Amino acid sequence: MSEAEFRIFNHVFELGAGLLHAFFLTAFLRPFVQKRVIAGAGYVATYLLCDWLAAPQGVFGLTVIALLAFAFGSQGFLLAVLYWNARISSGLIAESLYFLAEQAVPFQAEPLGSVYLRAAFLITLFFLSHAALMAVMLYALQRRLKKQRIALHRRELCYLCLVPAAGILFGQVISRLLIEFKDGVLLQLYERHPAFLALIPVLALLFCAGSYLTITFQQDMAALREEQALRSRIEEMERFYAQIRQQKHEMRGHLMNIRGLSHSGEYASLEDYISRIDESMSDFELTLQTGNPVTDVIVNDTRRRSLDLGVHFQVDFHYPEPGAYDAFDVGIILQNLLQNAIEACEKVSEGERLIVLTGKRKGHFFLIEVKNSFMGEVVFGQDGLPVTTKTEDAPMHGLGLSNVRRVAEKYMGELELTTHQREFSATVLLQERS
């Protein structure tokens, strides 16, 4: 290989690396954002601009993270930090492999073409190993993020970005130490400190694994908070039934008082006494009976909220026989679907607000369906869930629906989402457990 050919190869390699990284970014963003192609194009444009300005790699990385954060908000910032950490971590591991291959391939000073050919081979090996490692890391992170969406408030965002941000800083420091020139002599970190040849790849893997485990932990915590909220509702229902039993016991005394007032002819006092009893009984009103205390709480709470918002709430829900399905899991499904339906109806004009809840057993399956009116447009992502946007007219939120899908998969079931005209439909099919 001649020097001119090696120069051409080097330019093609740099351009190919930039395009590959842009492709990886686009593929990584695919399930989470809509305008991922624009993000990829912006990445390439930023890469070319920074290359023309000879800007440091750190400046390029910060620019990409800032652009994604500006375009896609907190979600874009998190995805950009995770992407950049995976890129740096995979690069550090590939760099160690490059050093080992460089030591294994014998160096020949003559002829000069062999030197260029050897360099091209090692660069290609580095490129392929880096691409393979980066693809695996991004795929693992993407798959983990798709399992359950996380509400990215400020605290959650800082927590999730802590480990990958530390990985990025670690990579920037190590990249400056890998190769140094001192008194005209090339000094390589792995030659001076051979232990780093194993230590740095391990640390890079730990930063990537730490990001993955942090996401997993945050998802588990979100699911736990949801379960705790539902359990508190169950305890509330238990107290509710205890009060009903107490009121039933006290009713006998009320009847005796009513009989006494009636016999004495004190009808004005009798009417006032009955009114007070009626007021006390209104707090224990449980209009809709579903066949289970947990679902009773959720459905009746939705009914009360629907009355306040002017939503026409239709219910045909019958809880199946106990044992086949966990009431707690069914409660998670109802809580999320009805919560989303209420939020969607809030954006609909009064008089057109409608929620229809059905739940019926069909053989060894239990079918739950929630239909609601909505305004705006529902855009589905690659994961089949509505894409969460920051606009006011977003009719649904993907966070709760990912929890619904998680519970459905627990029963070897599925979640199906459809839209027809101004009606959104969420159908959950659960299979009876043996």
C-alpha positions as CSV (number, residue, x, y, z in Angstrom):
1,M,0.0,0.0,0.0
2,S,1.4,3.4,-1.0
3,E,1.3,6.5,1.1
4,A,-1.4,8.1,-1.2
5,E,-3.5,5.0,-0.9
6,F,-3.1,5.0,2.9
7,R,-4.2,8.7,3.1
8,I,-7.3,7.8,1.1
9,F,-8.0,4.8,3.3
10,N,-7.6,7.0,6.4
11,H,-10.1,9.6,5.1
12,V,-12.6,6.9,4.2
13,F,-12.2,5.4,7.6
14,E,-12.9,8.6,9.4
15,L,-15.9,9.3,7.3
16,G,-17.2,5.7,7.7
17,A,-16.7,5.9,11.4
18,G,-18.8,9.1,11.6
19,L,-21.6,7.7,9.5
20,L,-21.6,4.5,11.5
21,H,-21.9,6.4,14.8
22,A,-24.7,8.4,13.3
23,F,-26.5,5.2,12.3
24,F,-26.0,3.8,15.8
25,L,-27.5,6.9,17.3
26,T,-30.5,6.8,15.0
27,A,-31.1,3.1,15.7
28,F,-30.7,3.7,19.5
29,L,-33.3,6.6,19.4
30,R,-35.7,4.7,17.2
31,P,-38.1,3.4,19.9
32,F,-38.2,6.6,21.9
33,V,-38.3,9.6,19.6
34,Q,-40.0,10.4,16.3
35,K,-37.5,12.6,14.5
36,R,-34.6,10.3,14.9
37,V,-33.5,10.7,11.3
38,I,-33.1,14.4,11.9
39,A,-31.0,13.6,15.0
40,G,-28.8,11.4,12.9
41,A,-28.4,14.1,10.2
42,G,-27.6,16.7,12.9
43,Y,-25.0,14.3,14.3
44,V,-23.3,14.1,10.9
45,A,-23.4,17.9,10.4
46,T,-22.0,18.5,13.9
47,Y,-19.2,15.9,13.2
48,L,-18.2,17.6,9.9
49,L,-18.3,21.0,11.5
50,C,-16.1,20.0,14.5
51,D,-13.8,18.1,12.1
52,W,-13.4,21.3,10.0
53,L,-12.8,23.4,13.1
54,A,-10.4,20.8,14.5
55,A,-12.4,20.9,17.7
56,P,-11.5,18.4,20.5
57,Q,-13.6,15.2,20.8
58,G,-15.0,16.4,24.1
59,V,-16.4,19.5,22.5
60,F,-18.1,17.4,19.8
61,G,-19.6,15.2,22.5
62,L,-21.0,18.0,24.5
63,T,-22.4,19.6,21.4
64,V,-24.3,16.4,20.4
65,I,-25.7,16.0,24.0
66,A,-26.8,19.6,24.1
67,L,-28.5,19.4,20.7
68,L,-30.4,16.2,21.6
69,A,-31.4,17.7,24.9
70,F,-32.7,20.8,23.1
71,A,-34.6,18.8,20.5
72,F,-36.1,16.1,22.8
73,G,-36.0,17.5,26.3
74,S,-34.9,15.4,29.3
75,Q,-35.4,12.2,27.4
76,G,-33.1,13.3,24.7
77,F,-30.5,14.3,27.3
78,L,-30.6,10.9,29.0
79,L,-30.4,9.0,25.7
80,A,-27.5,11.2,24.5
81,V,-25.5,10.6,27.7
82,L,-26.1,6.9,27.6
83,Y,-25.1,6.8,23.9
84,W,-21.9,8.7,24.5
85,N,-21.0,6.6,27.4
86,A,-21.5,3.4,25.3
87,R,-19.4,4.9,22.6
88,I,-16.5,5.8,24.9
89,S,-16.6,2.6,26.9
90,S,-16.6,0.4,23.7
91,G,-13.8,2.6,22.3
92,L,-11.6,2.0,25.4
93,I,-12.1,-1.7,25.2
94,A,-11.3,-1.7,21.5
95,E,-8.2,0.4,22.2
96,S,-6.8,-2.4,24.4
97,L,-7.6,-5.0,21.8
98,Y,-5.8,-2.7,19.2
99,F,-2.7,-2.6,21.5
100,L,-2.7,-6.4,21.8
101,A,-3.1,-6.8,18.0
102,E,-0.3,-4.3,17.5
103,Q,2.0,-6.3,19.6
104,A,1.0,-9.6,17.9
105,V,1.5,-8.4,14.3
106,P,5.2,-8.1,13.7
107,F,6.5,-4.7,12.7
108,Q,8.6,-4.5,9.5
109,A,10.3,-1.2,8.7
110,E,10.8,-2.2,5.1
111,P,9.3,-2.2,2.7
112,L,7.3,1.0,3.4
113,G,4.1,-0.5,1.8
114,S,4.1,-3.2,4.4
115,V,4.1,-0.6,7.2
116,Y,1.0,1.2,5.7
117,L,-0.7,-2.2,5.1
118,R,-0.1,-3.2,8.7
119,A,-1.5,0.1,10.0
120,A,-4.6,-0.2,7.8
121,F,-5.2,-3.7,9.1
122,L,-4.9,-2.7,12.7
123,I,-7.2,0.3,12.1
124,T,-9.8,-1.9,10.5
125,L,-9.6,-4.4,13.4
126,F,-10.1,-1.5,15.9
127,F,-13.0,-0.2,13.8
128,L,-14.8,-3.6,13.7
129,S,-14.3,-4.4,17.3
130,H,-15.4,-1.0,18.4
131,A,-18.5,-1.2,16.3
132,A,-19.4,-4.6,17.5
133,L,-19.0,-3.7,21.2
134,M,-20.9,-0.4,20.8
135,A,-23.8,-2.2,19.0
136,V,-24.1,-4.7,21.9
137,M,-24.0,-2.1,24.6
138,L,-26.6,0.1,22.9
139,Y,-28.9,-2.8,22.2
140,A,-28.8,-3.9,25.8
141,L,-29.6,-0.3,27.0
142,Q,-32.3,0.1,24.5
143,R,-34.0,-3.2,25.4
144,R,-33.8,-2.3,29.1
145,L,-35.3,1.1,28.5
146,K,-38.2,-0.3,26.4
147,K,-39.3,-2.7,29.2
148,Q,-40.7,0.2,31.3
149,R,-40.7,3.9,30.7
150,I,-39.5,6.1,33.5
151,A,-40.9,9.5,34.5
152,L,-37.9,11.7,34.0
153,H,-38.3,14.3,36.6
154,R,-35.2,16.3,37.7
155,R,-34.2,14.0,40.5
156,E,-34.7,10.8,38.4
157,L,-32.8,12.4,35.5
158,C,-29.8,13.3,37.7
159,Y,-29.8,9.8,39.2
160,L,-29.9,8.0,35.9
161,C,-27.2,10.2,34.3
162,L,-24.7,10.0,37.2
163,V,-23.0,6.8,36.2
164,P,-22.8,7.3,32.4
165,A,-21.6,10.9,33.0
166,A,-18.8,9.6,35.2
167,G,-18.0,7.0,32.5
168,I,-17.7,9.8,29.9
169,L,-15.4,11.8,32.1
170,F,-13.3,8.7,32.8
171,G,-13.0,8.0,29.1
172,Q,-12.0,11.6,28.3
173,V,-9.2,11.5,30.9
174,I,-7.9,8.1,29.8
175,S,-7.9,9.0,26.1
176,R,-5.5,11.9,26.9
177,L,-3.2,9.5,28.7
178,L,-3.1,6.7,26.2
179,I,-0.5,8.3,24.0
180,E,1.9,11.1,25.0
181,F,5.0,12.7,23.4
182,K,7.8,13.5,25.8
183,D,11.1,14.9,24.4
184,G,10.1,13.7,21.0
185,V,9.6,10.1,22.2
186,L,6.2,8.4,21.8
187,L,5.0,7.0,25.2
188,Q,2.0,4.6,25.4
189,L,0.2,4.1,28.6
190,Y,-0.1,0.4,28.2
191,E,3.7,0.1,27.7
192,R,4.5,2.1,30.8
193,H,1.7,0.5,33.0
194,P,0.8,-2.9,31.6
195,A,-1.7,-3.5,34.4
196,F,-3.9,-0.8,32.8
197,L,-4.3,-3.1,29.8
198,A,-6.8,-5.1,31.8
199,L,-7.9,-2.4,34.3
200,I,-9.2,0.1,31.9
201,P,-11.5,-2.3,29.9
202,V,-12.9,-3.6,33.1
203,L,-13.7,-0.1,34.4
204,A,-15.3,0.7,31.0
205,L,-17.5,-2.4,31.3
206,L,-18.4,-1.4,34.8
207,F,-19.5,2.0,33.8
208,C,-21.7,0.6,31.0
209,A,-23.0,-2.1,33.3
210,G,-23.6,0.5,36.0
211,S,-25.8,2.5,33.6
212,Y,-27.8,-0.6,32.8
213,L,-28.3,-1.5,36.5
214,T,-29.2,2.0,37.4
215,I,-32.0,2.0,34.8
216,T,-33.2,-1.4,36.0
217,F,-33.2,-0.2,39.7
218,Q,-35.1,3.0,38.8
219,Q,-37.7,1.0,36.8
220,D,-38.1,-1.4,39.7
221,M,-38.5,1.6,42.1
222,A,-41.2,3.1,39.9
223,A,-43.1,-0.2,39.8
224,L,-42.7,-0.5,43.6
225,R,-44.1,3.1,44.1
226,E,-47.0,2.2,41.9
227,E,-47.6,-1.0,43.9
228,Q,-47.4,0.9,47.2
229,A,-49.9,3.4,46.0
230,L,-52.3,0.7,45.0
231,R,-51.8,-1.1,48.3
232,S,-52.6,2.1,50.1
233,R,-55.9,2.2,48.1
234,I,-56.6,-1.4,49.2
235,E,-56.0,-0.5,52.8
236,E,-58.3,2.5,52.3
237,M,-61.0,0.1,51.0
238,E,-60.6,-2.2,54.0
239,R,-61.1,0.8,56.3
240,F,-64.1,1.8,54.2
241,Y,-65.7,-1.6,54.7
242,A,-65.0,-1.5,58.4
243,Q,-66.8,1.8,58.6
244,I,-69.7,0.3,56.8
245,R,-69.9,-2.6,59.3
246,Q,-69.8,-0.1,62.1
247,Q,-72.5,2.0,60.5
248,K,-74.6,-1.1,60.1
249,H,-74.3,-1.8,63.8
250,E,-75.3,1.7,64.7
251,M,-78.2,1.6,62.3
252,R,-80.2,-0.4,64.9
253,G,-80.0,2.5,67.3
254,H,-81.0,5.0,64.6
255,L,-84.1,2.9,63.9
256,M,-85.1,2.9,67.5
257,N,-84.7,6.7,67.7
258,I,-86.8,7.1,64.5
259,R,-89.5,4.9,65.9
260,G,-89.5,6.9,69.2
261,L,-89.8,10.2,67.3
262,S,-92.5,8.9,65.1
263,H,-94.6,7.6,68.1
264,S,-94.3,10.9,69.9
265,G,-95.4,12.9,66.8
266,E,-92.2,15.0,66.6
267,Y,-92.2,15.0,62.8
268,A,-90.0,18.0,62.4
269,S,-87.3,16.5,64.5
270,L,-87.8,13.2,62.8
271,E,-87.2,14.8,59.3
272,D,-84.0,16.6,60.6
273,Y,-82.8,13.3,62.2
274,I,-83.3,11.4,58.9
275,S,-81.5,14.1,56.9
276,R,-78.5,13.8,59.2
277,I,-78.4,10.0,58.8
278,D,-78.6,10.5,55.0
279,E,-75.6,12.8,55.1
280,S,-73.6,10.4,57.1
281,M,-74.5,7.5,54.8
282,S,-73.5,9.4,51.6
283,D,-69.8,9.0,52.6
284,F,-70.2,5.3,52.3
285,E,-71.7,5.2,48.9
286,L,-70.3,2.5,46.7
287,T,-72.4,2.7,43.6
288,L,-70.6,0.2,41.3
289,Q,-69.9,-3.4,42.4
290,T,-67.3,-5.2,40.4
291,G,-67.0,-8.3,42.6
292,N,-63.6,-7.4,44.2
293,P,-62.7,-4.8,46.8
294,V,-59.6,-3.6,44.9
295,T,-61.3,-3.0,41.6
296,D,-64.3,-1.5,43.5
297,V,-62.1,1.3,44.8
298,I,-60.6,2.1,41.4
299,V,-63.8,2.0,39.4
300,N,-65.8,4.0,41.9
301,D,-63.0,6.5,42.2
302,T,-63.1,6.9,38.4
303,R,-66.8,7.3,38.6
304,R,-66.5,10.2,41.1
305,R,-63.9,11.9,39.0
306,S,-66.0,11.4,35.9
307,L,-69.0,13.1,37.6
308,D,-66.8,16.1,38.5
309,L,-65.5,16.4,35.0
310,G,-68.7,15.8,33.2
311,V,-67.5,12.5,31.7
312,H,-70.1,9.9,30.7
313,F,-68.7,6.8,32.4
314,Q,-70.2,3.4,31.3
315,V,-69.2,0.3,33.2
316,D,-69.7,-3.4,32.4
317,F,-66.9,-4.9,34.5
318,H,-67.2,-8.2,36.3
319,Y,-64.2,-9.6,38.2
320,P,-63.5,-13.2,37.4
321,E,-63.4,-16.0,40.0
322,P,-60.7,-15.6,42.6
323,G,-57.4,-17.5,42.1
324,A,-57.1,-17.2,38.4
325,Y,-55.9,-13.6,38.4
326,D,-54.3,-11.5,41.1
327,A,-56.5,-8.6,42.1
328,F,-53.4,-6.5,42.6
329,D,-52.3,-7.0,39.0
330,V,-55.8,-6.3,37.7
331,G,-55.8,-3.2,39.8
332,I,-52.6,-2.0,38.2
333,I,-54.1,-2.4,34.7
334,L,-57.4,-0.6,35.6
335,Q,-55.6,2.2,37.5
336,N,-53.3,3.0,34.6
337,L,-55.9,2.7,31.8
338,L,-58.6,4.7,33.6
339,Q,-56.1,7.3,34.7
340,N,-55.0,7.8,31.1
341,A,-58.6,7.9,30.0
342,I,-59.5,10.6,32.5
343,E,-56.5,12.7,31.4
344,A,-57.5,12.3,27.8
345,C,-61.1,13.3,28.5
346,E,-60.0,16.5,30.3
347,K,-58.8,17.8,26.9
348,V,-62.2,17.0,25.2
349,S,-65.0,19.5,24.9
350,E,-67.8,19.1,27.5
351,G,-70.6,16.9,26.3
352,E,-68.3,14.7,24.2
353,R,-66.4,13.2,27.1
354,L,-66.9,9.4,27.3
355,I,-65.2,6.5,29.0
356,V,-66.4,2.9,28.5
357,L,-65.0,0.1,30.7
358,T,-65.7,-3.5,30.1
359,G,-64.2,-6.6,31.7
360,K,-65.4,-10.1,30.9
361,R,-64.2,-13.6,31.2
362,K,-64.1,-15.7,28.0
363,G,-63.1,-19.3,28.7
364,H,-59.6,-19.3,30.1
365,F,-59.0,-15.6,29.2
366,F,-60.0,-12.3,30.9
367,L,-60.6,-9.4,28.6
368,I,-60.3,-5.8,29.8
369,E,-61.1,-2.9,27.5
370,V,-61.2,0.8,28.1
371,K,-62.4,3.2,25.4
372,N,-62.3,7.0,25.8
373,S,-62.7,10.0,23.6
374,F,-59.7,12.2,23.0
375,M,-58.5,15.3,21.1
376,G,-55.4,15.7,19.1
377,E,-53.3,13.0,17.4
378,V,-52.0,9.7,18.7
379,V,-48.5,8.8,17.3
380,F,-47.3,5.3,18.1
381,G,-43.7,4.5,18.5
382,Q,-41.7,1.5,17.5
383,D,-42.7,-0.3,20.7
384,G,-46.4,0.1,19.9
385,L,-47.1,2.6,22.6
386,P,-48.1,6.2,22.1
387,V,-45.1,8.6,21.9
388,T,-45.1,10.9,24.9
389,T,-44.8,14.5,23.8
390,K,-44.6,17.8,25.6
391,T,-47.5,19.4,23.7
392,E,-50.7,20.2,25.5
393,D,-52.9,18.0,23.2
394,A,-51.0,14.7,23.8
395,P,-54.0,12.4,24.6
396,M,-52.1,9.5,26.2
397,H,-49.0,8.8,28.2
398,G,-46.8,5.9,27.5
399,L,-45.5,5.5,31.0
400,G,-48.6,3.9,32.5
401,L,-49.2,1.8,29.4
402,S,-45.7,0.2,29.7
403,N,-46.7,-0.9,33.2
404,V,-50.0,-2.4,31.7
405,R,-48.0,-4.3,29.1
406,R,-45.6,-5.6,31.8
407,V,-48.5,-7.0,33.8
408,A,-50.1,-8.5,30.7
409,E,-46.9,-10.3,29.7
410,K,-46.9,-11.7,33.2
411,Y,-50.1,-13.6,32.3
412,M,-48.8,-14.5,28.8
413,G,-51.2,-11.9,27.5
414,E,-50.9,-8.7,25.4
415,L,-51.9,-5.1,25.2
416,E,-53.5,-3.8,22.0
417,L,-54.0,-0.1,21.3
418,T,-56.1,1.3,18.5
419,T,-57.7,4.5,17.5
420,H,-60.9,5.1,15.4
421,Q,-61.9,8.6,14.6
422,R,-62.0,10.4,18.1
423,E,-62.0,7.2,20.2
424,F,-58.9,5.6,21.8
425,S,-59.2,1.9,22.7
426,A,-56.9,-0.1,25.0
427,T,-57.5,-3.8,25.2
428,V,-55.8,-6.2,27.6
429,L,-56.0,-9.9,27.2
430,L,-54.9,-12.0,30.2
431,Q,-54.5,-15.8,30.2
432,E,-55.7,-17.7,33.2
433,R,-52.9,-19.1,35.4
434,S,-53.0,-22.8,36.2
